[in-house]
Structure formats: C-alpha cells, structure tokens
Amino acid sequence: MSKFRFHLAALVAIFALVAAACSSGSSTSAASGTGSGSTGAGVCASVDTSGSDALAAVCKSGAIRVATDQKYKPQSWYDVKDSQWKGFDVDVANEIAARLGVTADIQHHDWDTDVTAGSWNNRYDMDVGSMTITQERKQKFLFTPVYYYTPASIAVYADNTSIQDLSTDLNGKKICVGSGTTYESYLRHDLNLGPDAPKFDYVIDNAQIEGFNTDTDALDALALGDGVRCDAAMTALPTIAQYIADGNPVKVAGDPLYYEPLAVAFDKNDPVDNASLVAAVSKIINDMHADGTLTALSEKWYHGQDLTTSAASGG
C-alpha cells in the first residue's frame, strides 16, 4: 500500500474538537431553494442571454441548479433546524454561483439513481457533490479541474478490536458503502481513477458489499453494533470524522486506502449545449485555487486541513 503523508489521528481529533463550529456553518439555501450568490455581476454580465446554450439559460434565469447530498456532513447537508444548506460543497457551489453572477439553487439528489447514472434530463445544471473523477464516469460526465482530494477510509464499530490490519482483517468481511460510489468500486477491485490520480493498491479481498442510498446510511448501519449489519463501513475520512464528532459509536481503522480527485460534474447528455458553462465554471475553479478561496474553505470545513492539492494526498 502507498505511504501517505497524512496525520490521520490528528485530523480525527481536530474534527472532534471543533464539531460545533461545523454545525454553525454558512449557506442560505433552502432544501430546493436559492443560495447566497449575487446577481447582476460576474461572468453573466458579459453573456448574451438570448443565446440557446446552458450558460445563457443560467444567466437569463438568475440561478444555477446544483445537485448535492443532504446527508453528507461535512461536505453537504440540509439542516432542518434552521432550514439551511451547509458544508464545504455548499460553500463551493455558492461561490461558483456568485462568480457567475447568479444564485445557487441547491437540490438534493440520490447519488446512485439521480446523479452517477448520468442523463439528468435537464434536472440539474451541475453536480457539486464531491464526485470522484473516474475513467468510467468520464464516459457520462464533463469535469472541471479537481477542486480537492479526500482520503477514502474505513470505519469500524467503536468497541471493535479485531479489525486493525486492513490488508488481512477485512478479507471476506461485510462492508457497508454508498451505492454507486468509488468505495464500492474499490471493494470490487475495478476502480480506475486514471493515470493522473494518486496511486493506490487493493488490499481488501472478497469483501461482502452492502450498498446504501448514502454514505451516512452506511455509517448508520455500522453504528447499530459490531457485525449487526456490517463489520465495517467505507467512506471519506472527513465524513467518518464528523460522524464520530456527532457522537456516534464508530472509529477509524487503519490508514486511508486511496485519495479521491474530486471535481464539479456536468451531464454529457444535457439536452442543452453546456460547453460554455463547463468552460466558465472550470475557469472559476482555477481562479478559486489561485486566489486561495478553495484553501480557505477547506481549512474552514476540514478544520485547518488544506485538501485542495495532490500534495495533501502524498501524490
């Protein structure tokens, strides 16, 4: 397995110490409402809204429809207590919208059936939901440059002592994952991130895969007890760390298995030509890297950790 320059225990501890700060994060979107972008400026100021492509349509409507997950702390979640969308991906989506000169219409999606299946049927303009770039997904989606990387990790029940060495102790075990995720592909040994992604090895053999609608649902199944529904769960380390910080009885086992290059995604089969919208958002992502906005948002939501470059993954 690759050796990663990543302080796992320190990151989990940091998440636990400042979980309250994450819960009071920003975004002003309702469950299918508008975000915090501002209209009348940005890219749209110079766009001919009489055009027929996706960028013209977005600028004319004053909103961009964004698919993301309402149960994926700290990346994105819908806080029913104050009717707010919150999280890193939500802030990224709102910043993209603001730089376009529109508002972000944040909408929940079902990951496997609504988004990664492709062919969105014009329901969303883009996905800002921590989607990993894979060679398979490139057949269905257009991607921006990578906006950050996350470590794919294993969680076990809090009192478990039998799973420590991931290269031996998880072989043949029942592992809960979100359906349609790269975690599921990793466990099937058919994950292809492409030549530019951080390298990784398969270290878990013959896993019994239990699929769930969201990664949080997979963690909820693990939290029922050691071996009750699953022996382990696999998802992004920040998601596990936040789940622990929220008081749930799980813990991180071992080191990250691989690092995911994550990007904003667009439907290749969009019935409206979206090439100019993809180009505009891609430039915005590059600008957000260059001016430090993505680093600042990463450090805000991932508690001092800058996950926006491949250096964070040891790649």
BANU-880929 format. One record per residue (C-alpha): z, y, x; residue in one letter. Coordinates in pm, whole numbers, padded with zeros to 5 digits, always signed. Layout:
<vexmars>
ZYXA
...
</vexmars>
This chain:
<vexmars>
+00000+00000+00000M
-00072+00353+00121S
+00217+00554+00262K
+00263+00874+00060F
+00426+01189+00184R
+00625+01229-00131F
+01001+01261-00175H
+01046+01051-00487L
+01422+01060-00528A
+01432+01433-00462A
+01173+01504-00729L
+01355+01296-00991V
+01681+01470-00906A
+01520+01812-00934I
+01382+01723-01278F
+01724+01609-01395A
+01896+01925-01273L
+01659+02168-01441V
+01551+01985-01755A
+01694+02260-01971A
+01458+02511-01814A
+01162+02293-01907C
+01277+02278-02268S
+01269+02656-02293S
+00915+02685-02157G
+00645+02911-02291S
+00344+02895-02519S
+00299+03041-02860T
+00076+02783-03023S
+00144+02605-03349A
+00053+02237-03397A
-00306+02327-03473S
-00277+02698-03420G
-00367+02955-03158T
-00236+03002-02809G
-00141+03305-02606S
-00484+03411-02481G
-00604+03765-02538S
-00936+03854-02693T
-01187+04124-02603G
-01191+04079-02224A
-01268+03819-01961G
-01583+03610-01944V
-01670+03669-02309C
-01706+04042-02256A
-02046+03975-02095S
-02160+03685-02316V
-02432+03727-02577D
-02260+03581-02882T
-02588+03549-03070S
-02671+03253-02847G
-02659+02893-02968S
-02463+02728-02687D
-02093+02637-02677A
-01984+02936-02468L
-02149+03178-02713A
-01984+02995-03005A
-01640+03009-02843V
-01674+03378-02763C
-01800+03456-03113K
-01515+03267-03283S
-01250+03414-03052G
-01088+03074-02993A
-01142+02762-02784I
-01038+02429-02934R
-00821+02239-02686V
-00726+01872-02716A
-00394+01771-02564T
-00097+01542-02634D
+00204+01646-02844Q
+00429+01380-02683K
+00367+01408-02309Y
+00655+01603-02153K
+00646+01800-01928P
+00266+01820-01931Q
+00239+01898-02302S
+00444+01860-02614W
+00492+02021-02954Y
+00848+02141-03001D
+00919+02111-03373V
+01243+02309-03336K
+01061+02634-03275D
+00704+02534-03370S
+00582+02589-03015Q
+00344+02403-02787W
+00495+02381-02438K
+00422+02236-02096G
+00210+02263-01784F
-00117+02167-01953D
-00046+02407-02240V
+00006+02695-01997D
-00312+02598-01810V
-00508+02589-02136A
-00373+02927-02244N
-00459+03079-01907E
-00813+02943-01925I
-00848+03087-02274A
-00712+03426-02163A
-00960+03443-01875R
-01242+03356-02112L
-01119+03634-02342G
-01022+03414-02638V
-00717+03233-02772T
-00639+02863-02725A
-00645+02657-03045D
-00422+02371-02928I
-00474+02045-03116Q
-00305+01707-03082H
-00526+01410-03005H
-00483+01034-02998D
-00567+00954-02638W
-00748+00623-02672D
-00931+00673-03003T
-00984+01051-03016D
-01047+01156-02658V
-01121+00893-02393T
-01353+00707-02631A
-01586+01008-02597G
-01820+01152-02861S
-01573+01405-03003W
-01813+01503-03283N
-01751+01871-03217N
-01377+01847-03293R
-01272+01991-02956Y
-01436+02218-02701D
-01240+02079-02406M
-00953+01850-02316D
-00668+01993-02109V
-00457+01680-02117G
-00416+01565-01756S
-00726+01346-01773M
-00789+01148-01458T
-01142+01157-01322I
-01279+00803-01303T
-01630+00675-01240Q
-01631+00519-01588E
-01526+00843-01756R
-01799+01033-01574K
-02042+00849-01800Q
-01885+01018-02104K
-01743+01346-01978F
-01821+01651-01770L
-01531+01752-01546F
-01416+02074-01384T
-01282+02071-01030P
-00944+01895-01003V
-00659+02120-01111Y
-00372+01897-00995Y
-00266+01547-00888Y
+00014+01333-01029T
+00181+01020-00891P
+00140+00708-01107A
+00475+00533-01109S
+00682+00250-01253I
+00992+00284-01471A
+01239+00009-01548V
+01545-00008-01773Y
+01844+00176-01630A
+02056-00131-01552D
+01772-00346-01418N
+01833-00487-01069T
+01559-00750-01049S
+01261-00516-01002I
+01272-00339-00667Q
+00972-00450-00462D
+00670-00361-00677L
+00441-00587-00474S
+00633-00901-00576T
+00882-00835-00854D
+00632-00718-01118L
+00381-01000-01086N
+00334-01160-01428G
+00577-00919-01593K
+00525-00743-01926K
+00439-00377-01858I
+00410-00112-02129C
+00143+00160-02089V
-00053+00411-02292G
-00374+00251-02415S
-00691+00381-02253G
-00506+00524-01952T
-00576+00475-01584T
-00241+00293-01569Y
-00387+00023-01791E
-00698+00010-01570S
-00481-00016-01258Y
-00294-00313-01402L
-00627-00480-01488R
-00747-00415-01131H
-01057-00227-01250D
-00961+00133-01173L
-01240+00324-00998N
-01140+00680-00906L
-01439+00733-00680G
-01473+00800-00308P
-01307+01143-00307D
-00976+01037-00466A
-00666+00945-00266P
-00686+00579-00163K
-00466+00309-00314F
-00412-00068-00323D
-00348-00302-00614Y
+00000-00451-00563V
+00078-00594-00910I
-00089-00919-01013D
-00127-01084-01355N
+00058-00817-01549A
+00107-00875-01922Q
-00014-00541-02058I
+00139-00394-02374E
-00059-00093-02496G
+00083+00201-02691F
-00060+00514-02850N
+00105+00745-02595T
+00287+00708-02265D
+00606+00829-02430T
+00578+00548-02684D
+00558+00305-02391A
+00875+00454-02241L
+01046+00437-02581D
+00969+00065-02590A
+01120+00020-02244L
+01431+00214-02346A
+01509-00048-02612L
+01653-00265-02336G
+01567-00467-02027D
+01299-00714-02131G
+01333-00643-02504V
+00977-00510-02542R
+00872-00485-02179C
+01002-00535-01828D
+00864-00204-01703A
+00651+00094-01806A
+00385+00274-01607M
+00301+00643-01638T
+00305+00969-01440A
+00619+01028-01234L
+00685+01372-01391P
+00679+01208-01736T
+00931+00945-01626I
+01150+01207-01459A
+01150+01426-01770Q
+01226+01124-01989Y
+01526+01046-01768I
+01636+01410-01776A
+01625+01400-02157D
+01897+01134-02145G
+01701+00812-02186N
+01817+00488-02017P
+01535+00426-01768V
+01491+00480-01394K
+01211+00497-01139V
+01136+00181-00942A
+00967+00191-00602G
+00714+00443-00470D
+00411+00584-00655P
+00126+00333-00685L
-00154+00590-00662Y
-00227+00957-00717Y
-00445+01075-01004E
-00702+01355-00960P
-00681+01541-01293L
-00939+01774-01445A
-01038+01957-01761V
-01289+01742-01952A
-01583+01816-02180F
-01778+01580-02405D
-02118+01491-02259K
-02236+01415-02612N
-02135+01753-02751D
-02396+01839-03019P
-02391+02196-02886V
-02509+02263-02529D
-02186+02312-02333N
-02324+02353-01979A
-02242+02725-01961S
-01891+02667-02097L
-01827+02394-01839V
-01950+02627-01563A
-01732+02915-01685A
-01417+02702-01707V
-01491+02540-01369S
-01507+02884-01209K
-01180+02977-01380I
-01014+02665-01237I
-01135+02757-00889N
-01011+03112-00938D
-00671+02985-01056M
-00644+02779-00738H
-00749+03073-00520A
-00513+03330-00673D
-00211+03096-00681G
-00183+03067-01060T
-00203+02686-01064L
+00051+02656-00785T
+00288+02887-00973A
+00251+02686-01295L
+00301+02358-01108S
+00616+02489-00945E
+00738+02617-01282K
+00694+02291-01472W
+00738+02045-01186Y
+01041+02228-01052H
+00929+02356-00717G
+00669+02085-00655Q
+00314+02203-00584D
+00095+01917-00707L
-00229+02117-00706T
-00381+01989-00382T
-00461+01646-00242S
-00207+01718+00032A
+00062+01663-00232A
-00056+01302-00258S
-00083+01241+00112G
-00462+01229+00073G
</vexmars>
